[in-house]
Amino acid sequence: MSANAKDLRHPLKRARGLGSAQFGVSHWWTQRTTATALVVLGLWFVVLVLGHLHSDYATVRAMVAKPWNAVLLIAFLVTMFWHAVLGLQVVVEDYVHTRWKEIFLLVAIKFIAVLSVLAGTLAVLRIALGA
């Protein structure tokens, strides 16, 4: 086929097989959902911290030990790190052009995020359960 014949193809024909992998919209919606949840949870967290700004250790520990506060703190941690992973994934995919570096960074980011969520959840549960 000559170069002129290829130019006559419909743009859709040239793009077939090169289009979306059907994950972009899901990623976009997840990022927006976690951002919205972070606004609500972030406001709750700021009010909680400002309300106990000059409290002593025992008072703050008792506040964290309340079931709703413990659940919301864990939700805040999970949502915050999930949102961070989504945002850093976009940055790495856009600006790291060596494939092995990209994969290494994506795995490292997810590993650090999961480790951080587990550590934070353990800390909240230890306080909430009085251990």
C-alpha positions as CSV (number, residue, x, y, z in Angstrom):
1,M,0.0,0.0,0.0
2,S,1.4,3.3,-1.0
3,A,1.9,6.3,1.4
4,N,-1.0,8.1,-0.4
5,A,-3.4,5.2,0.2
6,K,-2.6,5.2,3.9
7,D,-3.5,8.9,4.1
8,L,-6.9,8.2,2.7
9,R,-7.9,6.0,5.6
10,H,-10.5,7.2,8.0
11,P,-8.9,8.5,11.3
12,L,-10.9,5.9,13.2
13,K,-9.3,3.1,11.2
14,R,-5.8,4.4,12.1
15,A,-6.7,4.7,15.7
16,R,-8.3,1.3,16.1
17,G,-6.3,-0.7,18.7
18,L,-4.5,2.4,19.9
19,G,-7.3,3.9,21.9
20,S,-8.3,3.9,25.5
21,A,-7.7,0.8,27.6
22,Q,-11.0,1.7,29.4
23,F,-9.3,2.5,32.7
24,G,-9.0,6.3,32.4
25,V,-12.6,7.1,33.3
26,S,-12.5,4.8,36.3
27,H,-9.2,6.4,37.5
28,W,-10.6,9.9,37.0
29,W,-13.8,9.1,38.9
30,T,-11.9,7.4,41.8
31,Q,-9.6,10.4,42.1
32,R,-12.6,12.8,42.2
33,T,-14.5,10.7,44.7
34,T,-11.5,10.4,47.0
35,A,-11.0,14.2,46.7
36,T,-14.6,14.9,47.7
37,A,-14.3,12.4,50.6
38,L,-11.1,14.2,51.7
39,V,-12.8,17.5,51.8
40,V,-15.4,16.2,54.2
41,L,-13.0,14.1,56.2
42,G,-10.4,16.9,56.2
43,L,-12.9,19.4,57.6
44,W,-13.9,16.9,60.3
45,F,-10.3,16.3,61.2
46,V,-9.5,20.0,61.4
47,V,-12.5,20.7,63.6
48,L,-11.5,17.7,65.8
49,V,-7.9,18.9,66.2
50,L,-8.8,22.5,66.8
51,G,-11.4,21.4,69.4
52,H,-8.7,19.6,71.3
53,L,-5.8,21.9,70.7
54,H,-4.9,22.6,74.3
55,S,-6.2,19.3,75.8
56,D,-4.0,16.9,77.7
57,Y,-2.9,13.5,76.5
58,A,-5.6,11.5,78.3
59,T,-8.4,13.7,76.9
60,V,-7.1,13.3,73.3
61,R,-6.7,9.6,73.8
62,A,-10.2,9.3,75.1
63,M,-11.5,11.3,72.1
64,V,-9.7,9.0,69.6
65,A,-11.0,5.9,71.5
66,K,-14.6,6.9,70.7
67,P,-15.8,4.5,68.0
68,W,-16.9,7.1,65.4
69,N,-13.7,9.0,65.8
70,A,-11.6,5.9,65.4
71,V,-13.6,4.8,62.3
72,L,-13.4,8.3,60.7
73,L,-9.7,8.5,61.4
74,I,-9.1,5.2,59.7
75,A,-11.3,6.3,56.8
76,F,-9.3,9.5,56.6
77,L,-6.0,7.6,56.5
78,V,-7.2,5.2,53.8
79,T,-8.7,7.9,51.6
80,M,-5.7,10.2,52.0
81,F,-3.2,7.5,50.9
82,W,-5.5,6.2,48.2
83,H,-5.8,9.7,46.7
84,A,-2.1,10.2,47.0
85,V,-1.3,7.0,45.1
86,L,-3.7,8.0,42.3
87,G,-2.2,11.4,42.0
88,L,1.4,10.1,42.1
89,Q,0.5,7.4,39.5
90,V,-0.5,10.1,37.0
91,V,2.7,12.1,37.6
92,V,4.9,9.0,37.2
93,E,3.0,7.8,34.0
94,D,3.3,11.3,32.5
95,Y,6.9,12.2,33.3
96,V,8.9,8.9,33.7
97,H,9.7,7.6,30.3
98,T,11.9,4.6,31.1
99,R,9.6,1.6,31.5
100,W,11.5,-0.2,34.3
101,K,11.8,3.0,36.3
102,E,8.1,3.7,35.9
103,I,7.1,0.2,37.1
104,F,9.6,0.4,40.0
105,L,8.2,3.8,41.1
106,L,4.6,2.7,40.8
107,V,5.3,-0.5,42.9
108,A,7.3,1.5,45.5
109,I,4.6,4.2,45.8
110,K,1.9,1.5,46.4
111,F,4.1,-0.4,48.8
112,I,4.8,2.7,50.9
113,A,1.2,3.7,50.9
114,V,-0.1,0.3,52.0
115,L,2.6,0.2,54.7
116,S,1.6,3.7,55.9
117,V,-2.1,2.9,56.0
118,L,-1.4,-0.3,58.0
119,A,0.8,1.5,60.5
120,G,-1.7,4.3,60.9
121,T,-4.6,1.9,61.3
122,L,-2.7,-0.1,63.8
123,A,-1.9,3.1,65.8
124,V,-5.6,4.2,65.8
125,L,-6.8,0.7,66.8
126,R,-4.3,0.4,69.6
127,I,-5.5,3.7,71.0
128,A,-9.2,2.9,70.4
129,L,-9.0,-0.6,72.0
130,G,-6.9,0.6,74.9
131,A,-3.8,-1.5,74.2
